[in-house]
Amino acid sequence: MVILIPKKMKVKFLGGTKEVGRSAIAVRSTNSQILLDYGVLMDRTPGFPMHIPPNDVDAIVLTHAHLDHSGAIPIFHVNGRKPVYGTSLSFELSRLLITDFIYLSGYYLPYEYIDLQNMLDCAIFVDYHTPLDIGDLKIQLIESGHIPGGAQVIVESEEKRLLYTSDFNTIDSQLLKGASQADGEIDVLIMESTYANAEHENREETEKRFIEKLYEVVENGGTVLVPAFSVGRSQEILCVLAAYDFKYSITVDGMAKNANKILAAHPTFLRDYQLFMNAINSAKWIKGWRDRRLAAKKPGVIVSPAGMLKGGNAIFYMNSIAKKKENAIFLVSYQVPDSPGAKLLERKQFVLGGKMKKVKADVDHFNFTSHSGKTQLLDTAKKTKGNAKVFIIHGAEENCQTLAQIIEDEIGLETHAPKSGEIYTI
């Protein structure tokens, strides 16, 4: 008599649970174990996921370049050479972001630049919708709509199928097409919940309102500072300006310039490559401090990191632009509570010249998010074929728990908001 033992998949959550940051998930089959991301928590000092012995890991899958998903992967290359799978563009952008991370936070990191280089030497480029074997597991990357090069991951064992959305956006933007829907039945759905309690404004309406307010400020002689993340958000804003044929001066500064060069060399990852090239060619790229001083004094738009005003060249511009009522600061990214950007929105105050002062310039927020909102998150769960077990991560604790309860109540799927360290057998 032959007894068939069912093959099982084990999922361990190492980070990114009931928080935004240090995303890391271990997926184990009978003979193999892979990591889906291994990121950092961006705080005053970086936070890391739970430790996992490198010898227990066969490979790492990188979903996208943002540090909360990529920033701890070089740890596996201090004394080893673990293969890392991801899109070619994700590795190019990771080089940019992690290099800057080492420069700014190297004192707190358990790795150095040589370990980042070792990681990149172990990179295995993966095209979308191309299955690859890792031991007895099979992976496939599909578009996430989050940032260029970003991906969702489908992991298959002999009998189980897992979808990890990572950060995803199902709505088309000027820069990217919306996320792809996974084909076939799914046994495990691991989904983000960044905006589980928020509905996004219609994208076209947001764009029109943004452009109208830009014209209002600039045509009255003002300068608009748009603090934006270097990778993804800065390019989206430049594409919006190009799509609406914005007539006035556009300036781009900081690491966004390096990201522009990288994206220009990867046309297949963009929704409209010609629009993107028009966008970056119509903008003036800052070359030095003389250019910055001139840009801050003339009517127009300046797109510059950092998106939450925690640093970057945007701080220089704030010291000039914030002091005049004819100017404006338009925030276009999520503002973490207690960040300088959040305080600016709440109190219209900012540290200028070393002191907290009232900002005279107009302050507004435009939601150009690259994450799915509540409706899109629920639609994704509804459209996922099969009777999947759902795990909600990458959100504030309230968001994770709320979305898990809604999916269970409205869709009828078994849903969990896991804690770090929890292991589930599927």
DABEL-V227655 format. One record per pair of residues at least 24 apart in sequence whose C-alpha atoms are under 7 Angstrom apart, sorted by the first residue. I is the first residue (numbers start at 1). GAP is how many residues later the second one is. Records with the same first field share a line. If there is no record, write none. Layout:
I->GAP  GAP
This chain:
7->151  152
8->417  418
9->151  416  417
10->413  414  415  416
11->412  413  414
12->409  410  411  412
13->407  408  409  410
14->35  36  406  407
15->34  35  405
16->377  378
17->376  377  401  402  403
18->375  376  377  378  379  382
19->375  376  377  378
20->374  375  376
21->47  373
22->25  26  27  46  47
23->45  46
24->25
29->128
31->105
32->26  103  104  105
33->24  25
34->24  25  26
35->24  25  26
36->24  25  26
37->24  25  26  32  33
38->31  32  33  34  35
39->28  29  30  31  32  33  34
40->27  28  29  31  32
41->27
45->63
46->62
48->24
58->24
59->24  25
60->24  25
61->24  25
62->24
63->87  88  89  103
64->26  85  86  87
65->25  26  28  29
71->27
74->37  41  42  45
75->35  36
77->38  41  42
78->33  37
81->41
82->40
83->39  40  41
84->38  39  40
85->38  39  40  41
86->38  39  40
87->38  39  40  62
88->37
89->60  177
90->59  60
91->29
142->38
143->36  37
144->24  25  34  35  36
145->24  25  31  32  33  34
146->224  225
147->85
148->84  121  122
149->120
160->27
161->25  26  27
162->24  25  26  27
163->25  26  27
164->25  26  27
165->25  26  27
166->25  26
167->25  204
168->203  204
169->201  202  203
170->202  206
174->62  65  66
175->61  64  95  96  97
176->94  95
177->94
184->201
185->200  201
186->198  199  200  202
187->199  200  201  202
188->200  201  202
189->199  200  201  202
190->200  201  202
191->200  201  202
192->200  201  202  203
193->199  200  201  202  206  207
194->200  201
195->177  178  179
196->177  178  203  207
197->177  202
198->175  176
199->174  175  176
200->173
206->160  161
207->33
210->156
217->109  110
218->81  82
221->78  105
222->77  104  105
223->73  75  76  77  78  98  104  105
224->76  77  78  103  104  105  106
225->76  77  78  103  104  105
226->76  77  78  103  104  105
227->76  77  78  79  80  82  87  104
228->75  76  77  78  79  104  105
229->76  77  78
230->25  26  29  75
231->25  28
234->69
238->41  42
239->36  37  40
242->33  36  37
248->52
249->51  52
250->33  34  50  51  52
251->32  33  34  35  50  51  52
252->31  32  33  34  50  51  52
253->32  33  50  51
254->50  51  58  59
257->28
296->24  25
307->26
308->27  31  32  33
309->31  32
310->29  30
319->33
321->40
322->37  38  39
323->36  37  38
324->36  37
325->35  36  37
326->35
327->34  35
328->33  34  35
329->32  33  34  35
330->33  34  35
331->33  34  35
332->33  34  35  36
333->34  35  36
378->29
382->29
387->26
388->25
389->24  25  26
390->24  25  26
391->24  25  26  27
392->24  25
393->24
